[in-house]
Amino acid sequence: MTAALAVRDLVKEYVRGTRVLDGISLEFAPAGLTAVIGPSGTGKSTLLRCINRLVEPTSGAIVFGGRDIAPLRGRALREARRQIGMVFQEYNLVERLTVMENLLSGRLGYVPAHKAWLRRFPQADIDRAFDLLDQVGLGGFANQRADALSGGQRQRVGIARAVMQEPKLLLADEPTSSLDPRTSVEIMELMREAGRRHGIPVIVNMHDVELSKRFADRIVGMSGGKVVYDGGAEGLGDDVLTAIYGGASWIA
Amino acid sequence: MSAPAADRVAFRPNWWTRAGWLLLLAYSAYALARLDFNAGRFLTGLDNGARFLDRMFPPRVAQADTLVNGLTESLEIAILASFAGIVLALPIGLLAARNLMPPWASWPARAVIALARSFHPVIVAILFVKAVGFGALAGICALVVASVGFIGKLFAEAIEEISLKQVEAIRATGASFMNVIAFGVLPQVFGRFIGFATYQLDSNLRNSTMVGIVGAGGIGGALFSAFQRFDYDFVAAILLSIIALIMVGEVLATWVRGVFLERGKVDEE
């Protein structure tokens, strides 16, 4: 089996000498949903942002699409990045643009600047955007402004925007942490669905252990910038959770 | 354990503030005395003012073509200067935003803005009259400089306050720098930019009636010579038509704001 994504000896120091990521090595299969769990500040977000290079890794390799994308710069970096969709905790929609404009912004890696400024997107992209809106249950919302939507609706737009990229990998940084329990489940269903429909791996940072057990094919537990658990939901016993989060009194 | 009584003071006296107020009062008194300002002179002045006002009414349009040409020229100066100023201020303001640009780009841009802001438009107009000669061109140049300074500064500040999360999301799609600007940055500042631009149009309209006093075109020249000829009734006519012009400008600015902002987005498909 060839991995769709391989992270090797990844190290990130925001401050010299303090390792937020301390030599992470992980391989991701071409399909399936991986949940990354761990306490706040343990480097989950940093790991995700190193993969699409929103954060510069200090050292290590990120092998994606058959090559190491860690040293890429400029155009080559942007071309790698447009194959990686990302969903954010606080949705990160452009508030003053319409839902349709937010979706089409997923195509900005492919559309030249003069066309993007004039909103001249290919008709195929626009058709696809309308289809995706129907898929995430927001048909009819195309011309609403993003700041008029509820949290759950915004995250649906966030997922649709990422899928618009036709990505080969989908990342999500705590996509449900700002949402109520029911909406969280709906969003996770959409994430899993997006991965299956397009046959791509999905990596989701999460806080909710139960939700990750329910949706993930594989769970990676991180603590102190290292991987301390890597396996299925069934192996996630109290001893493992203690190793990830420390303490024991919070486990019901 | 409660603090000792001496520490339980809710509002501590601030001696620096009190000293500051005292200093301001003392300086005002000193400046008044130095400038020989007293009640007698003020009362004589009121009397003069009443006679001056009396001679202004009824207003009389002594030279209709001078008035119309001056007003038209002022309007042209204001609109051309606003347009050119806004077009120039956009890239300069963007370059000056420190959260998007590296220091080697933002510092020169900030220097340009600071320079453009350091003089009153009338002083800049005097410089341009010397450089390009009498007439509207000098006035336009002076007001372009003022517009670049004002809009450039406020635009840069608006960009520095945007949400970087929205920018991050656009970067994550693999968008080029220009596309990040178009979809991640401009939508966040567009509304405020329209506000600055219409305010500057308004301000340019006012200033375009004034640069003529130093020979840089517009109605100001006619106003100044009417004053010097003691044609106070013509002065009154000019002043009233300036008021009308400013009001038209106000309506224009409100309309522009309405067109761009009530739709509430960058553009219609």
Interface residues (C-beta under 8 A of the other chain):
Chain A: N52 L54 R78 E79 A80 R81 R82 Q83 I84 M86 F88 E90 N92 L93 V94 E95 R96 L97 T98 M100 E101 S105 G106 R107 L108 G109 V111 A113 A116 W117 R119 R145 G158 R161 Q165
Chain B: S163 K165 Q166 E168 A169 I170 R171 A172 T173 G174 A175 S176 M178 N179 V180 A182 F183 G184 P187 Q188 F190 G191 G264 K265 V266 D267 E269
